[in-house]
């Protein structure tokens, strides 16, 4: 994933403001009828600007962009919504890329990284107050 620092920071800002990160364990029923505890890792951005999501998809080179299904209760004059999503190991790749620039979603991004890379630590994180001194 070759991407400029500016683009990575911009995408991190979009995830911070418009995105959601789901890192949860849920019981899921499998085809054998048994329920298992499964890890769900998903990063998503939903918005009306399809071209922005297509640009993110092009820059990151992973994930999917799809039109969100319109529920019958949505008003006819509302714009169509689009969703960029990336899951599991691809979400891990994106999380590692966005980690230095994330603010709001930093904790969730670190959960994804720690899941795949348990030895990950935050020794490279600089406290802004210490940096200003």
C-alpha positions in Angstrom: 0.0 0.0 0.0 2.0 3.0 -1.2 0.2 6.1 -0.2 1.4 9.6 0.6 1.4 10.9 4.2 -1.1 13.6 3.2 -3.6 11.1 1.8 -3.2 8.8 4.8 -3.8 11.7 7.2 -6.9 12.8 5.2 -8.3 9.2 5.1 -7.7 9.0 8.9 -9.6 12.2 9.4 -12.5 10.8 7.3 -12.6 7.7 9.5 -12.4 9.9 12.6 -15.3 12.1 11.5 -17.5 9.9 9.3 -16.4 6.4 9.9 -17.1 3.6 12.3 -14.8 0.8 13.6 -16.4 -2.4 14.8 -14.1 -4.6 16.9 -16.3 -7.1 18.8 -16.8 -10.7 19.6 -20.2 -12.1 18.8 -21.8 -15.5 18.9 -22.5 -16.8 15.4 -24.3 -19.9 14.4 -22.4 -22.1 11.9 -23.7 -24.5 9.3 -23.3 -27.4 11.8 -25.9 -25.7 14.1 -23.4 -24.8 16.8 -22.8 -21.3 18.0 -19.2 -20.1 18.2 -17.7 -16.9 19.6 -16.3 -15.0 16.5 -14.2 -11.9 16.2 -15.8 -9.2 14.0 -13.4 -6.6 12.7 -14.8 -4.0 10.3 -13.9 -0.4 9.3 -16.6 1.6 7.4 -17.3 5.0 6.1 -20.8 5.9 5.0 -21.6 9.0 3.1 -23.5 10.4 0.1 -20.3 11.3 -1.9 -19.6 8.2 -3.9 -16.6 9.7 -5.6 -14.8 10.2 -2.2 -15.3 6.6 -1.3 -14.1 5.4 -4.7 -11.0 7.6 -4.2 -10.4 6.0 -0.8 -10.8 2.5 -2.3 -8.4 3.4 -5.1 -5.8 4.9 -2.7 -5.9 2.0 -0.2 -6.3 -0.7 -2.8 -8.4 -2.9 -0.4 -12.1 -3.1 0.7 -15.3 -2.5 -1.1 -17.6 0.3 -2.1 -21.3 -0.4 -2.4 -24.5 1.5 -2.6 -26.5 1.2 0.7 -29.9 -0.3 0.4 -32.6 2.2 0.8 -35.1 1.3 3.5 -38.8 1.8 2.7 -39.0 4.4 5.5 -36.4 6.7 3.9 -37.8 9.9 2.4 -37.7 10.0 -1.4 -35.8 13.3 -1.6 -32.9 11.9 0.5 -29.7 11.2 -1.5 -28.4 7.7 -2.0 -25.8 6.6 0.6 -22.6 4.8 -0.2 -20.4 2.6 2.1 -16.7 1.9 1.9 -15.9 -1.1 4.1 -12.8 -3.2 4.9 -12.7 -6.2 7.1 -10.3 -8.5 9.0 -6.7 -8.6 7.8 -7.4 -5.8 5.2 -8.7 -3.7 8.1 -5.4 -4.5 9.9 -3.4 -3.1 7.0 -5.6 0.0 6.9 -5.3 0.4 10.7 -1.5 0.3 10.6 -1.5 2.9 7.8 -3.9 5.3 9.7 -2.5 4.7 13.2 -0.1 7.7 13.2 -2.8 10.1 12.1 -6.0 9.0 13.9 -7.3 10.8 16.9 -11.0 10.0 17.7 -10.8 6.3 16.5 -7.2 5.7 17.8 -8.3 3.3 20.5 -10.3 1.1 18.1 -7.5 1.2 15.6 -5.0 0.1 18.2 -7.4 -2.8 19.2 -7.2 -4.1 15.6 -3.4 -3.8 15.5 -3.1 -5.5 18.9 -5.3 -8.3 17.7 -3.0 -9.2 14.8 0.2 -8.0 16.4 0.1 -8.7 20.2 3.6 -7.4 20.6 2.6 -4.0 19.3 3.3 -1.2 21.7 2.9 2.6 21.6 6.6 3.6 22.3 6.5 5.7 19.1 3.5 7.7 20.3 4.5 11.3 21.3 2.5 13.1 24.0 1.7 16.6 22.5 2.3 18.3 25.8 5.8 16.7 26.1 6.5 17.6 22.5 5.7 21.2 23.0 8.1 21.6 25.9 
